[in-house]
């Protein structure tokens, strides 16, 4: 079999595991691929290298291609998200001073109740709360805005500060931020360094927060359909393998190697295993389904999520929400997901959009063939989002 080498950019987080395991476990080789995994330092670097053609695909924050579709980034060739790589995997951390105030106020750090945690934090904060997020257009930014806004924080009482994930612990220790929301293992790293306590997982705010996606240049996906399909199938199979709890321990060992995360495997194992140490005192909290890669349609790139993110971003940026939603929905390629993963055995929803936030528990729903399980996706405050019908235009114009 002829082997084709593809360069994939990633940042060192546990949600890069599908890329790493696709290469390490042979899923890429089964598709005739050799993946050259390029470790990057910042999310803008992933976007810019993909746009310049220096990498063929990128592990990217889900809202980033939405922002690009809205013109909120450099002028680059069109980029499409063809599948989600992970849901969840984020944690919100606070500094020692806030931890002390929260404990003095009686907060129990149950790591599950977003409403109680938000109200307790509001009582503990005086002045502006500076929160680190990995990128202005990130799932972390959306989680923080939604949660703190619903917990009584005025918009001008929260300042979001962009901090690359590996620098979150240092930013907290140096007083650059009071808190942060980041993907694992960097929240656990901050706890291990001392001075940080974990207050909530992202899933306590939004039960199924889409975290990372596989993003390709549109011209690559159009001109190289065989390679696009091979890459998607390799990562989909890696995600399916990762969703087996018995595989999470060995995955933690592999992704922690020096060439990947370069951290003790125990730190990666916390998020992958769903049992996190929330304070330097050694308190443990179990967070069921802390991160998902494929199960429950976790990898399906719902156009309704593109619309939800576009609506929120457009309103903050003073853009037309309707036009923004239509533009963004065209860049979440459910058509390519169906085309390339149907034969691999992926469960395919009957629709490409849905009412977001409506499922308080996992639910069996009709699929293209038979039935499938959708993961719970409710917001902690009961909010839902109904997307508009998508009005597709020729892809070259999106």
Secondary structure in CASP SS format (residue, H / E / C, confidence):
PFRMAT SS
TARGET T0000
AUTHOR 0000-0000-0000
METHOD secondary structure of the structure
MODEL  1
X C 1.00
X C 1.00
X C 1.00
X E 1.00
X E 1.00
X E 1.00
X E 1.00
X E 1.00
X E 1.00
X E 1.00
X C 1.00
X C 1.00
X C 1.00
X H 1.00
X H 1.00
X H 1.00
X H 1.00
X H 1.00
X H 1.00
X H 1.00
X H 1.00
X H 1.00
X H 1.00
X H 1.00
X C 1.00
X C 1.00
X H 1.00
X H 1.00
X H 1.00
X H 1.00
X C 1.00
X C 1.00
X E 1.00
X E 1.00
X E 1.00
X E 1.00
X E 1.00
X E 1.00
X E 1.00
X C 1.00
X C 1.00
X C 1.00
X H 1.00
X H 1.00
X H 1.00
X H 1.00
X H 1.00
X H 1.00
X H 1.00
X H 1.00
X H 1.00
X C 1.00
X C 1.00
X C 1.00
X C 1.00
X C 1.00
X E 1.00
X E 1.00
X E 1.00
X E 1.00
X E 1.00
X H 1.00
X H 1.00
X H 1.00
X H 1.00
X H 1.00
X H 1.00
X H 1.00
X H 1.00
X C 1.00
X C 1.00
X C 1.00
X C 1.00
X C 1.00
X C 1.00
X C 1.00
X C 1.00
X C 1.00
X E 1.00
X E 1.00
X E 1.00
X E 1.00
X E 1.00
X E 1.00
X E 1.00
X E 1.00
X E 1.00
X E 1.00
X C 1.00
X E 1.00
X E 1.00
X E 1.00
X E 1.00
X E 1.00
X E 1.00
X H 1.00
X H 1.00
X H 1.00
X H 1.00
X H 1.00
X H 1.00
X H 1.00
X H 1.00
X H 1.00
X C 1.00
X C 1.00
X C 1.00
X C 1.00
X C 1.00
X C 1.00
X C 1.00
X C 1.00
X C 1.00
X H 1.00
X H 1.00
X H 1.00
X H 1.00
X H 1.00
X H 1.00
X H 1.00
X H 1.00
X H 1.00
X H 1.00
X H 1.00
X C 1.00
X C 1.00
X C 1.00
X C 1.00
X E 1.00
X E 1.00
X E 1.00
X E 1.00
X E 1.00
X C 1.00
X C 1.00
X C 1.00
X C 1.00
X C 1.00
X H 1.00
X H 1.00
X H 1.00
X H 1.00
X H 1.00
X H 1.00
X H 1.00
X H 1.00
X H 1.00
X H 1.00
X H 1.00
X H 1.00
X C 1.00
X C 1.00
X C 1.00
X C 1.00
X H 1.00
X H 1.00
X H 1.00
X E 1.00
X E 1.00
X E 1.00
X E 1.00
X E 1.00
X C 1.00
X C 1.00
X H 1.00
X H 1.00
X H 1.00
X H 1.00
X H 1.00
X H 1.00
X H 1.00
X H 1.00
X H 1.00
X C 1.00
X C 1.00
X C 1.00
X C 1.00
X C 1.00
X E 1.00
X E 1.00
X E 1.00
X E 1.00
X E 1.00
X C 1.00
X C 1.00
X H 1.00
X H 1.00
X H 1.00
X H 1.00
X H 1.00
X H 1.00
X H 1.00
X H 1.00
X C 1.00
X C 1.00
X E 1.00
X E 1.00
X E 1.00
X E 1.00
X E 1.00
X E 1.00
X H 1.00
X H 1.00
X H 1.00
X C 1.00
X E 1.00
X C 1.00
X C 1.00
X C 1.00
X E 1.00
X E 1.00
X E 1.00
X E 1.00
X E 1.00
X E 1.00
X E 1.00
X E 1.00
X H 1.00
X H 1.00
X H 1.00
X H 1.00
X H 1.00
X H 1.00
X C 1.00
X H 1.00
X H 1.00
X H 1.00
X H 1.00
X H 1.00
X H 1.00
X H 1.00
X H 1.00
X H 1.00
X H 1.00
X H 1.00
X H 1.00
X H 1.00
X H 1.00
X H 1.00
X H 1.00
X H 1.00
X H 1.00
X C 1.00
X C 1.00
X H 1.00
X H 1.00
X H 1.00
X H 1.00
X H 1.00
X H 1.00
X H 1.00
X H 1.00
X H 1.00
X H 1.00
X H 1.00
X C 1.00
X C 1.00
X C 1.00
X C 1.00
X C 1.00
X C 1.00
X C 1.00
X C 1.00
X C 1.00
X H 1.00
X H 1.00
X H 1.00
X H 1.00
X H 1.00
X H 1.00
X H 1.00
X H 1.00
X H 1.00
X C 1.00
X E 1.00
X E 1.00
X E 1.00
X C 1.00
X C 1.00
X C 1.00
X C 1.00
X C 1.00
X C 1.00
X E 1.00
X E 1.00
X E 1.00
X C 1.00
X C 1.00
X C 1.00
X C 1.00
X E 1.00
X E 1.00
X C 1.00
X C 1.00
X H 1.00
X H 1.00
X H 1.00
X C 1.00
X C 1.00
X C 1.00
X C 1.00
X C 1.00
X H 1.00
X H 1.00
X H 1.00
X H 1.00
X H 1.00
X H 1.00
X H 1.00
X H 1.00
X H 1.00
X H 1.00
X H 1.00
X H 1.00
X H 1.00
X H 1.00
X H 1.00
X C 1.00
X C 1.00
X C 1.00
X H 1.00
X H 1.00
X H 1.00
X H 1.00
X H 1.00
X H 1.00
X H 1.00
X H 1.00
X H 1.00
X C 1.00
X C 1.00
X E 1.00
X C 1.00
X H 1.00
X H 1.00
X H 1.00
X H 1.00
X H 1.00
X H 1.00
X H 1.00
X H 1.00
X C 1.00
X C 1.00
X C 1.00
X C 1.00
X C 1.00
X C 1.00
X C 1.00
X E 1.00
X C 1.00
X C 1.00
X C 1.00
X C 1.00
X C 1.00
X E 1.00
X E 1.00
X C 1.00
X C 1.00
X C 1.00
X C 1.00
X C 1.00
X C 1.00
X E 1.00
X E 1.00
X E 1.00
X E 1.00
X E 1.00
X C 1.00
X C 1.00
X C 1.00
X E 1.00
X E 1.00
X E 1.00
X E 1.00
X C 1.00
X C 1.00
X C 1.00
X C 1.00
X E 1.00
X C 1.00
X C 1.00
X C 1.00
X C 1.00
X C 1.00
X E 1.00
X E 1.00
X C 1.00
X C 1.00
X C 1.00
X C 1.00
X C 1.00
X C 1.00
X C 1.00
X C 1.00
X H 1.00
X H 1.00
X H 1.00
X C 1.00
END
